Amino acid sequence: MAQRPYRHHMTRGDWLRFVVVLVVAVGALYLVYPFWPLQDVVQLGLDLQGGVRMVLEGEGVDEMSADLRAETIDRLITIIDNRVNQYGLANTEIRKFGGDRILVSLPGAADPQAARQLIGQTALLEFRRVVEAGSSPLDDLVPRSSTQEVLKNRDDVPFLLGTEILLTGAALSDARVQASQSLTAAGQYQIALTFTQEGAQEFARVLLQLGAGERLAIVLDNTVYSAPVIQESIVQVARNQGWRGVQDGSSISGINDADEARILAIALRAGALPVAITIVDEETVGPTLGDDSIRRGMMTIVIGFLLILVYMMVLYRVLGVVANLALILNMLIVFGALVLFRAVLTLPGIAGIILTIGMTVDANVIIFERVKEERRTGKSPLAAVRSGFEKSLSTLLDANITTLITALILLLLGTGPIRGFAITLGIGVVGSLFCALVASRLLLEKAGFSTFIPVRVSEASE
């Protein structure tokens, strides 16, 4: 008896699958456009983009109690991360490393010295009373009691200061770089300080306490940046208007370099480090090495991708088209997810993409072989496809879930480049399952590709 012709009826569930696949494909295409150059599509890690990787250690941290040590490390990470974000460096990684150390990866950092200054600047800002000010580096000022000490400015001119800290950087709410307004300091920069309400109230109290004619030193990391004379006008403002009149009443001056002023302002806004830090290890990756890695890595991906496409077409012919379409969709998903989640692509991450290519095809091979076995038993194309997917589902889930667990462990415990591998591998596993169980099945069931599944008549009739 002749079989009725196979028709591809689209149910509501089929239309839902079709819409999901279409949205994923179009969305991925939108995210990865214009496809090249790679650094304009996805964020590159330090090993591809170049940059600086440093291992930091807080001074005296190992002598603290466990709770204080953990709190100090967390504060260091938070403040350094805040500084780096304000500086505008993207794709950074700042985290605990080896217990009490901190790993800082700054992809694209063009100036290692600027990176060291940005991160290592303690930014301990203090306002102190000036007892006596020197006029040249040759002046010899000597403390006359334990309440005095000598600090120098950037030109090695000594200042005799009181040890009492009248105000700290904790009183600040903002710090902004401005061109100097003084005619005698043309071409220099100053950092305008803005106090919080509580800080401004304390600053007004200090001005009234010292009075006009006294000098107030602004000390940053034990260096005197400026020591202006308190004018009668500012004292009157503090007396008549209170904290509102002096909230914007101070600045750090005498800075010749714009980048230095910017880094100092960022450090002041982010807050002072709880302890001084030292750089125990540093590695600089040049952009030339990164460009070469990108070319070699992308060449490997393209060659592997094309070889797999040809192999599937030769081995499975028309069904190879289904596998190749699933592979193309998964590559779009991987790169689209990297863009969407702002994940960083590293050199090991490229290896993860190459592995994903094989895993995507492997899932389809398992399904095709299972469907062919069902077809040989005499089942219709549609029944063979459904039965093949059902019987291969457990195998696919077992293999991919174990791989996904491995990727998750690498992501949680690995360093920067290894985490990049884990990210692409994890995205590739999820994309591979989606392409095999949803996209490939939709093509086989509803696009008529199942009619091309070969069957041996002798086996089917047994």
C-alpha positions in Angstrom: 0.0 0.0 0.0 1.5 3.4 -1.0 2.3 5.8 1.8 0.6 9.2 1.8 2.8 12.1 0.8 4.6 13.7 3.7 3.3 17.2 4.5 5.0 19.7 6.7 2.2 21.1 8.9 3.3 24.0 11.1 1.7 23.9 14.6 1.7 26.8 17.1 4.8 25.2 18.8 6.5 25.0 15.4 5.9 28.7 14.7 7.2 29.6 18.2 10.4 27.7 17.5 10.7 29.3 14.1 10.3 32.8 15.6 12.8 32.1 18.4 15.4 30.8 15.9 14.8 33.9 13.6 15.1 36.3 16.5 18.3 34.7 17.7 19.8 34.8 14.2 18.8 38.3 13.4 19.8 39.6 16.9 23.2 37.9 16.6 23.7 39.4 13.2 22.9 42.8 14.5 25.3 42.5 17.4 28.3 41.4 15.4 27.9 43.7 12.4 30.1 44.9 10.7 32.0 41.6 11.5 35.5 43.0 11.1 37.9 44.2 12.4 37.6 42.0 15.4 38.5 44.6 18.0 35.6 46.7 16.8 33.2 43.7 17.2 34.2 42.2 20.6 36.2 43.3 23.6 39.7 41.9 23.4 41.7 40.6 26.4 45.2 41.7 27.4 46.9 38.9 25.4 45.2 40.1 22.2 44.9 43.9 22.7 48.1 44.5 24.6 48.3 46.2 28.0 49.6 45.8 31.5 49.1 43.0 34.1 50.2 43.7 37.6 50.2 41.8 40.9 49.8 44.1 43.9 50.4 43.6 47.6 49.3 45.7 50.5 52.0 46.7 52.9 51.5 45.2 56.4 48.4 43.2 55.3 49.9 39.9 56.3 50.3 41.2 59.9 46.6 42.0 60.2 43.9 39.8 61.7 41.9 37.6 59.2 38.8 39.8 59.3 40.7 43.1 59.0 42.9 41.6 56.2 39.8 40.6 54.2 38.2 44.0 54.7 41.4 45.8 53.6 41.8 43.7 50.5 38.1 44.3 49.6 38.6 48.1 50.1 41.7 48.1 47.9 39.9 46.3 45.1 36.9 48.6 45.3 39.0 51.8 45.3 41.3 50.6 42.5 38.4 49.4 40.4 36.7 52.9 40.9 39.9 54.6 39.8 40.3 52.5 36.7 36.7 52.9 35.7 36.9 56.7 36.0 40.1 56.7 34.0 38.2 55.1 31.1 40.1 51.8 30.7 37.8 49.1 29.4 37.8 45.3 29.8 39.8 45.5 33.0 40.1 42.7 35.5 40.7 43.4 39.2 40.4 40.6 41.7 42.0 38.7 44.6 45.0 36.6 43.6 46.9 34.1 45.7 45.2 34.9 48.9 46.4 38.4 50.0 47.4 39.8 46.6 45.5 41.6 43.9 45.6 40.9 40.2 45.1 43.9 37.9 44.8 43.4 34.2 44.5 46.6 32.1 44.1 45.8 28.4 45.0 48.6 26.1 46.9 50.6 28.7 49.3 52.5 26.4 51.5 53.9 29.2 52.6 51.5 31.9 54.0 54.4 34.0 50.6 56.1 34.0 48.9 52.8 35.0 51.3 52.4 37.9 50.7 56.0 39.0 46.9 55.6 38.7 46.9 52.4 40.8 49.7 53.0 43.2 48.8 56.6 44.2 47.8 56.4 47.9 45.9 59.7 47.6 46.1 60.5 51.3 45.0 64.1 51.3 45.6 66.2 54.5 45.2 69.8 55.5 47.8 71.0 58.0 48.8 74.3 59.6 52.1 75.7 58.3 54.4 76.7 61.2 57.2 78.0 58.9 57.7 77.9 55.1 61.0 77.6 53.4 61.9 79.6 50.4 64.5 77.3 48.7 65.7 73.7 48.8 68.8 74.9 50.8 66.7 76.0 53.8 67.2 73.9 56.9 64.0 73.8 59.0 64.1 71.8 62.2 61.1 70.7 64.2 61.0 72.3 67.7 58.7 69.8 69.3 57.0 66.4 68.7 54.0 68.2 67.3 55.9 69.4 64.3 57.5 67.8 61.3 59.2 68.8 58.0 57.7 67.9 54.7 58.9 69.1 51.2 57.0 70.2 48.2 57.6 69.0 44.6 60.6 71.4 44.3 62.2 70.0 47.5 61.4 73.3 49.3 60.9 72.4 53.0 57.8 73.3 55.1 57.6 73.0 58.9 54.1 71.7 59.6 52.0 70.8 62.6 51.4 67.1 62.9 47.7 67.7 63.7 45.6 66.8 60.7 42.9 69.5 60.5 41.0 67.9 57.5 41.4 64.8 55.3 40.3 63.8 51.8 37.3 62.0 53.3 35.7 65.5 53.4 35.7 65.8 49.6 32.8 65.1 47.3 34.5 66.0 44.0 37.8 66.9 42.5 38.1 68.4 39.0 41.0 69.5 36.8 41.1 73.1 35.7 43.6 75.3 33.9 45.3 77.6 36.4 43.7 81.0 36.6 46.9 82.7 37.9 49.0 84.7 35.4 52.2 83.6 37.2 51.2 79.9 36.7 50.2 80.0 33.0 50.2 76.6 31.4 49.8 74.8 34.8 46.9 72.9 36.1 45.0 72.9 39.4 42.5 70.5 41.0 39.4 72.3 42.3 38.2 70.6 45.4 34.5 70.4 46.4 33.6 69.4 50.0 30.6 67.5 51.3 28.3 69.5 53.6 30.0 67.9 56.7 33.4 68.5 55.1 32.6 72.1 54.3 31.4 72.7 57.8 34.7 71.3 59.1 36.7 73.4 56.6 34.9 76.6 57.7 35.7 75.7 61.4 39.4 75.3 60.4 39.5 78.7 58.7 38.0 80.4 61.6 40.3 78.6 64.0 43.5 79.6 62.2 42.4 83.1 61.1 43.6 85.4 58.4 47.3 85.5 57.7 48.0 81.9 58.6 49.0 79.4 56.0 47.2 76.1 55.4 49.2 73.4 53.7 47.5 70.9 51.3 49.5 67.7 51.6 49.1 64.7 49.3 50.9 61.6 50.2 53.4 63.5 52.4 54.2 66.0 49.6 53.2 69.6 50.0 51.3 70.7 46.9 50.3 74.1 48.0 50.4 76.3 51.1 48.2 79.3 50.5 47.9 82.2 52.9 44.4 82.4 54.4 42.9 85.7 53.2 40.7 87.8 55.3 38.0 87.6 52.7 37.6 83.9 52.9 37.5 84.1 56.7 34.7 86.6 56.4 32.8 84.3 54.0 33.2 81.4 56.4 32.0 83.6 59.3 29.0 85.1 57.4 27.9 82.3 55.0 29.1 79.2 56.8 29.8 76.0 55.0 28.0 77.0 51.7 30.5 79.9 51.2 33.6 77.7 51.5 32.3 74.4 49.9 34.3 75.2 46.7 37.0 77.2 48.4 40.2 75.3 47.9 42.4 73.8 45.2 45.6 71.9 44.6 47.9 73.9 42.3 51.3 73.8 40.7 50.8 70.8 38.5 52.5 71.0 35.1 51.2 67.8 33.4 47.6 67.4 32.4 47.7 63.6 32.7 49.2 63.8 36.2 46.5 66.3 37.2 43.8 64.0 35.8 45.2 60.9 37.7 45.4 62.9 40.9 41.8 64.1 40.6 40.6 60.5 39.9 42.5 59.2 42.9 41.0 61.9 45.1 37.5 61.2 43.9 37.9 57.5 44.4 39.3 57.9 47.9 42.6 57.1 49.6 43.9 53.6 49.7 43.7 52.1 53.3 47.3 50.9 53.0 50.2 51.6 50.7 50.6 49.0 47.9 53.6 47.6 46.1 53.8 46.0 42.7 55.4 42.6 43.2 55.1 41.5 39.6 54.4 43.3 36.3 54.0 42.1 32.7 53.6 44.3 29.7 52.1 43.0 26.4 52.8 45.1 23.3 50.0 45.7 20.8 52.1 44.3 18.0 52.1 40.9 19.7 48.4 41.2 20.2 47.8 42.0 16.5 49.8 38.9 15.5 47.8 36.8 17.9 44.5 38.0 16.4 45.6 37.2 12.8 46.8 33.8 13.7 43.8 33.0 15.9 41.3 34.2 13.3 43.1 32.3 10.6 42.8 29.1 12.6 39.1 29.7 13.2 38.5 30.3 9.5 40.5 27.3 8.3 38.8 25.0 10.8 35.4 26.4 10.0 35.8 25.9 6.2 37.2 22.4 6.6 34.3 21.3 8.8 31.8 22.8 6.3 33.4 20.8 3.4 33.7 17.6 5.5 30.0 17.7 6.4 28.9 18.3 2.9 31.0 15.4 1.6 30.0 13.0 4.3 26.3 13.9 4.7 25.5 15.7 1.5 22.1 17.4 1.8 22.0 16.7 5.6 25.4 18.4 5.8 23.6 21.6 4.9 21.6 21.3 8.1 24.7 20.8 10.2 26.5 23.7 8.4 23.5 26.0 8.9 23.5 25.1 12.6 27.3 25.7 12.8 26.9 29.2 11.2 24.1 30.0 13.6 26.2 28.9 16.6 29.2 31.0 15.5 26.8 34.0 15.4 25.5 33.2 18.8 29.0 32.9 20.3 30.2 36.3 19.0 26.8 37.9 19.6 26.9 36.7 23.2 30.4 38.1 23.6 29.2 41.5 22.5 25.9 41.4 24.4 27.5 40.4 27.8 30.6 42.5 27.2 32.7 39.4 27.7 36.4 39.6 26.9 37.9 37.5 24.1 41.3 36.1 24.9 43.7 33.9 23.0 42.5 30.8 24.9 39.0 32.0 24.2 39.8 31.6 20.4 40.7 28.0 21.2 37.4 27.7 22.9 35.6 28.9 19.7 37.5 26.3 17.7 36.5 23.6 20.1 32.9 24.9 19.8 33.0 24.3 16.1 33.7 20.6 16.6 31.1 20.3 19.4 28.3 21.8 17.2 28.9 19.4 14.4 29.3 16.5 16.8 25.9 17.1 18.2 24.4 17.0 14.7 26.3 13.9 13.8 24.9 12.0 16.8 21.4 13.1 15.9 21.8 12.2 12.2 23.2 8.7 12.9 20.4 8.0 15.3 17.7 9.2 12.9 19.2 7.1 10.1 19.0 4.0 12.4 15.3 4.8 13.0 14.7 5.2 9.3 16.2 1.8 8.6 13.5 0.2 10.8 10.9 1.4 8.2 9.7 4.4 10.0 8.5 7.4 8.0 10.9 10.4 7.7 9.0 12.5 10.3 8.7 9.6 12.7 12.4 8.8 12.3 13.3 12.4 13.0 11.2 12.6 16.2 12.3 9.2 17.5 16.0 10.0 16.7 15.9 13.3 18.6 14.2 11.7 21.6 16.7 8.8 21.8 19.8 11.0 21.3 18.6 13.7 23.8 20.1 12.0 26.9 23.4 11.5 25.2 23.6 15.1 24.1 22.6 16.5 27.5 25.1 14.3 29.4 28.0 15.2 27.2 27.2 19.0 27.1 26.2 19.4 30.7 29.5 17.9 31.9 31.4 20.2 29.6 29.4 23.2 30.9 30.2 22.3 34.5 33.9 22.2 33.6 33.6 25.6 31.9 31.9 27.0 35.0 34.7 25.7 37.3 37.3 27.2 35.0 35.4 30.5 35.0 35.2 30.7 38.8 38.7 29.5 39.6 40.8 30.4 36.6 42.9 33.5 35.8 42.1 36.0 33.0 43.1 34.0 29.9 41.6 30.8 31.2 38.4 32.6 32.1 38.3 33.7 28.5 38.5 30.1 27.4 35.7 29.2 29.9 33.5 32.0 28.6 33.6 31.0 25.0 33.4 27.3 25.8 30.3 27.8 28.0 28.6 30.0 25.4 29.5 27.5 22.7 28.0 24.6 24.6 24.7 26.4 25.2 24.6 27.6 21.6 25.4 24.0 20.4 22.5 22.5 22.3 20.1 25.2 21.0 21.2 24.8 17.4 21.0 21.0 17.5 17.8 20.6 19.5 15.8 23.6 18.1 17.2 24.9 14.8 18.3 21.5 13.3 15.1 19.8 14.4 13.0 22.6 12.8 14.9 22.2 9.5 14.5 18.4 9.5 10.9 18.3 10.5 9.4 21.3 8.7 11.8 22.2 5.9 11.8 18.7 4.2 15.4 17.8 4.8 14.4 14.6 6.5 13.3 13.1 3.1 17.0 13.0 2.2 18.0 10.7 5.0 19.2 7.6 3.2 17.7 4.2 4.0 18.7 0.7 2.9 15.6 -1.1 1.6 17.0 -4.6 2.6 17.5 -3.4 6.2 14.1 -1.7 6.3 12.3 -4.8 5.1 13.9 -7.2 7.6 
